[in-house]
Amino acid sequence: MQDHLQFYIDGQWVNPVSPRSLEVINPSNEQSIARISMGSAADVDKAVAAARRAFESYSRTSREERLALLAKVLEVYQSRYGDFVQTISQEMGAPLWLSKAAQAAMGVAHLSSTIEVLKNFAFEHVQGSTAVVHEPVGVVGMITPWNWPINQ
C-alpha cells in the first residue's frame, strides 16, 4: 500500500494543516491500495493563496511559453503512461484494457488537443465595432468526479 499524505502547494510537498487520512479502496477486489490525506479548508486557503501569487507572473506568459510547458507535461505523462494505466485501473476497479485504451488515453488526447488549440487561438479579434480580448482573470478551484478523473 502506498502513502500519499502530502499536498503539492507553492512548489513544494507540504503536510496537511490538520492531518486526516482516507484509505483508497480498489472496487474490483475491495483491497486498500493507498492512503491519502483529506484536505481541510485551511489547506485549500494555502493552495489558493499560492495560486494567486503564481497567477501574477503566469498570467503574463507568452503563447510559446505555455506551449512549451504543455509539451513538457505531455512528454512526462507519456513517459509514465503505464503508471497512469495501473493507478487508474486500481483506483477505479477498471479492467486494464479499458484504463489503457480509454481512460489514461484521454490524458494524452486532452493535452494534445489543448496544445493544438493554443497554437492558433485568436486571443484578440474584432467583432463588429468591438474588440474582444481573451485574457486570464484569476484562480479557479475545481472538484472532479471519482469516475473519470483524468478526463477532468
C-alpha positions as CSV (number, residue, x, y, z in Angstrom):
1,M,0.0,0.0,0.0
2,Q,1.2,3.5,-0.9
3,D,1.0,6.6,1.3
4,H,0.3,9.9,-0.4
5,L,-0.1,12.1,2.6
6,Q,1.2,15.5,1.4
7,F,-0.1,18.1,-0.9
8,Y,1.9,19.9,-3.6
9,I,1.4,23.6,-2.7
10,D,3.5,26.6,-3.7
11,G,6.2,24.5,-5.4
12,Q,6.8,22.0,-2.6
13,W,5.3,19.0,-0.9
14,V,3.7,20.0,2.4
15,N,1.9,18.3,5.2
16,P,-1.8,19.0,5.7
17,V,-2.7,21.6,8.2
18,S,-4.9,19.1,10.0
19,P,-3.8,15.5,9.2
20,R,-6.6,13.2,8.4
21,S,-6.2,10.3,6.0
22,L,-8.5,8.1,3.9
23,E,-7.9,4.6,2.5
24,V,-8.4,4.3,-1.2
25,I,-10.1,1.0,-2.0
26,N,-9.9,-0.9,-5.3
27,P,-13.6,-1.6,-6.0
28,S,-12.7,-4.7,-8.0
29,N,-11.3,-6.6,-5.0
30,E,-12.1,-4.3,-2.1
31,Q,-8.4,-4.1,-1.1
32,S,-6.8,-1.0,0.2
33,I,-4.3,0.3,-2.4
34,A,-3.2,3.6,-0.8
35,R,-3.8,6.2,2.0
36,I,-4.3,9.8,1.0
37,S,-4.7,13.0,3.0
38,M,-8.0,14.6,3.2
39,G,-7.7,18.4,2.7
40,S,-9.2,21.0,5.0
41,A,-10.4,24.5,4.4
42,A,-7.0,25.7,5.7
43,D,-5.2,23.5,3.1
44,V,-7.5,25.0,0.4
45,D,-6.7,28.5,1.6
46,K,-3.0,27.8,1.4
47,A,-3.3,26.4,-2.2
48,V,-5.5,29.4,-3.3
49,A,-3.0,31.9,-1.9
50,A,-0.2,30.2,-3.7
51,A,-2.1,30.1,-6.9
52,R,-2.9,33.8,-6.7
53,R,0.8,34.5,-6.2
54,A,1.7,32.4,-9.2
55,F,-1.1,34.0,-11.3
56,E,0.7,37.3,-11.2
57,S,3.6,36.0,-13.3
58,Y,2.0,33.1,-15.1
59,S,-0.8,35.2,-16.5
60,R,1.8,37.2,-18.4
61,T,3.5,34.2,-20.1
62,S,3.5,34.1,-23.8
63,R,1.8,31.6,-26.0
64,E,5.2,30.0,-26.7
65,E,6.0,29.6,-23.0
66,R,2.6,28.0,-22.4
67,L,3.1,25.7,-25.4
68,A,6.5,24.6,-24.1
69,L,5.0,23.9,-20.6
70,L,2.1,21.8,-22.0
71,A,4.5,19.9,-24.3
72,K,6.7,19.1,-21.3
73,V,3.6,17.9,-19.3
74,L,2.6,15.7,-22.3
75,E,6.1,14.3,-22.6
76,V,6.2,13.4,-18.9
77,Y,2.6,12.0,-19.0
78,Q,3.6,9.8,-22.0
79,S,6.8,8.6,-20.3
80,R,4.7,7.4,-17.3
81,Y,1.7,6.2,-19.2
82,G,2.0,2.7,-17.7
83,D,1.8,4.2,-14.2
84,F,-1.3,6.1,-15.1
85,V,-2.9,2.9,-16.5
86,Q,-2.1,0.9,-13.4
87,T,-3.2,3.6,-11.0
88,I,-6.5,4.3,-12.7
89,S,-7.3,0.6,-13.0
90,Q,-6.7,0.1,-9.3
91,E,-8.4,3.3,-8.1
92,M,-11.5,2.7,-10.2
93,G,-11.5,-1.1,-10.3
94,A,-11.5,-0.8,-14.1
95,P,-10.1,-3.6,-16.4
96,L,-6.5,-2.8,-17.5
97,W,-7.5,-2.8,-21.2
98,L,-10.1,-0.1,-20.5
99,S,-7.8,2.0,-18.4
100,K,-5.1,1.8,-21.2
101,A,-7.3,2.2,-24.2
102,A,-9.7,4.9,-22.9
103,Q,-9.2,6.4,-19.5
104,A,-5.4,7.0,-19.5
105,A,-5.5,7.7,-23.2
106,M,-7.8,10.7,-22.5
107,G,-5.0,12.5,-20.8
108,V,-2.9,12.3,-24.0
109,A,-5.9,13.3,-26.1
110,H,-6.8,16.3,-23.9
111,L,-3.2,17.6,-23.6
112,S,-2.7,17.2,-27.4
113,S,-5.9,19.0,-28.2
114,T,-5.1,21.8,-25.8
115,I,-1.7,22.2,-27.5
116,E,-3.3,22.3,-31.0
117,V,-6.0,24.8,-30.0
118,L,-3.5,27.1,-28.3
119,K,-1.2,27.2,-31.3
120,N,-3.8,29.1,-33.4
121,F,-6.2,30.5,-30.8
122,A,-7.2,34.1,-31.5
123,F,-6.8,35.9,-28.2
124,E,-7.9,39.1,-29.8
125,H,-10.3,39.7,-32.6
126,V,-12.7,42.4,-33.8
127,Q,-16.4,41.6,-33.8
128,G,-18.3,44.4,-35.5
129,S,-17.1,47.6,-33.8
130,T,-16.0,45.7,-30.6
131,A,-12.5,44.3,-29.8
132,V,-12.8,41.0,-28.0
133,V,-9.8,40.1,-25.8
134,H,-9.4,36.8,-24.1
135,E,-7.2,37.2,-21.0
136,P,-6.6,35.4,-17.7
137,V,-8.8,36.7,-14.9
138,G,-7.9,34.6,-11.9
139,V,-7.7,31.4,-10.0
140,V,-10.2,28.6,-10.5
141,G,-10.9,25.8,-8.0
142,M,-12.5,22.6,-9.2
143,I,-13.7,19.3,-7.7
144,T,-13.5,16.4,-10.1
145,P,-15.7,13.3,-10.0
146,W,-14.2,10.0,-9.0
147,N,-15.3,8.0,-12.0
148,W,-13.3,9.6,-14.8
149,P,-10.6,11.7,-13.1
150,I,-8.0,12.0,-15.8
151,N,-10.7,13.3,-18.2
152,Q,-11.2,16.4,-16.0
